[in-house]
Structures are given as structure tokens and as C-alpha cells.
Amino acid sequence: MTWNEMQPLLYDNTLDTLFMVWWSTFYAVLIGVPAGVLLHLTDRGAILQNVVVNKVLGAVVNVGRSFPFLILIVVLIPFTRLVVGVSIGPTGAVVPLAIAAIPFFARLVEAALREVDHGLVEAAQAMGGGTWTIVFKVLLPQALPALVAAVTTTVIQLIGYSAIAGAVGGGGLGNLAYTYGYQQYETSLMITTVVELIVLVTLVQLLGDLIVRRLARRGTRASSLRVGLRRTRTEEPAVVTEAA
């Protein structure tokens, strides 16, 4: 197969891969962030400690993470058809990709929040901050670099999953490599597809690392809360003791 013949195939299937990865990442973040926050808040010693909720949600997440992706695609075929009307193609692949990514990302979110200095949470509580304030003003901002790194890891994982989905009718670069590279022995196309996947993963990793470094340089680690706490303490009226 010549380069001119490969170009339209590579272009169309690259767009399909980007479509699958984009939308599955979107849903993974949309659902995975609340799930990860809830896992953290309901853990032992956390502000909303609830062992039952934590164990149940943790079990659901663990079950979701334990499924091999290829089996998950097959198991979800009826559900995928119910949700999007099809079970194959890029649109049909988004559903199992998102469901595979949500528990994976939720655990990464939980781990990122666990690294936030607990003293900041205590400082916010001392200033009268409620649960929502602590989540949106302390936990998420302070964990932002780690959360961006988690998104980067999830996107890279989804690129690999999308190739598996493509091999079973999901479209994208995986489908191209399987249909032409494996079944029709187009070695040059197979190699080109593999190289393109490597380039995609590398670009995502470089972009994610760049964003994480910039966020870290901005000093998202706690300065605003500590300054606010110092101001609160400074504004407290001094107690004057008079000598007898």
C-alpha cells in the first residue's frame, strides 16, 4: 500500500480515535471526580466519615477496575445499544471506554486528594468552612496538579483501550491496524499505526507534564488559606490584662 493510499485511512481513523478518547475522558472526569471526592470524604477520619458508603462505593470501583477491557466491551453490548443505539463504531465504543475509565480515574482522584495537607482542611474548618467550601476551596485547588496528572494518565490509558476497542469493531487506529495490518498483511500500515499511537501518547504526556509544572510553579499549595488564617488571628481582639 502506497503512502497516498494510506493517508485518507490514517486521517479518518485518527479522527475516530480522538473522538473516542475525548468523549470517554469527558465522562470519566465528569463522573470520576465526584466519585473520587466521595471516596475521600467518607474515608475513616475524614470530614464525612461513613464506613458503609465508603465500602460500597469502593467495592463498585474495584469491580469496575477488575474487568478486562475486552470482556467489558462484550458484557456491555446490550447496555451500549440501549444508551447510544449502536454497539459498534466509535460512538458505540465510547460507552465501554467511559465505564472502564471512571473507576480508574476515581481512584486517582482519591489518591490525589489524600495527598493534600490535612492541616489545611483543619484550618478551613477552624475558620467555619463547611464541606462544600473545603472541597472547592481547599481539596480540589490544592490537588489540581495531581488531578491534571491523573487526567493525563487516564487519557493515555484510554488511547490503549481505544486500540483494543478498534480491533473488535470500535473503529479508530486499532481497527485500522487489525483490518489492514493483521488481516491483509499490510506491514507498512501496521508500523505506521503503531508509530502514530506512540506519538499520540508522547504528546499527551508532554502536554500533561507541562501543565502540571506550570500549576506547581503558581504555588497552589496552600498559601491563600494560611494567609487567611493569619489574618483571622490578627484581627482577633487583644486581651488586655490590668495589673492589680
Secondary structure by P-SEA (a helix, b strand, c coil): cccccaaaaaaaaaaaaaaaaaaaaaaaaacaaaaaaaaaaaccccccccaaaaaaaaaaaaaaaaccaaaaaaaaaaaaaaacccccccccaaaaaaaaaaaaaaaaaaaaaaaccaaaaaaaaaacccaaaaaaccccccaaaaaaaaaaaaaaaaaaaaaaaaaaccccaaaaaaaccccccaaaaaaaaaaaaaaaaaaaaaaaaaaaaaaaaaccccaaaaaaaaaaaaacbbbbbbcc
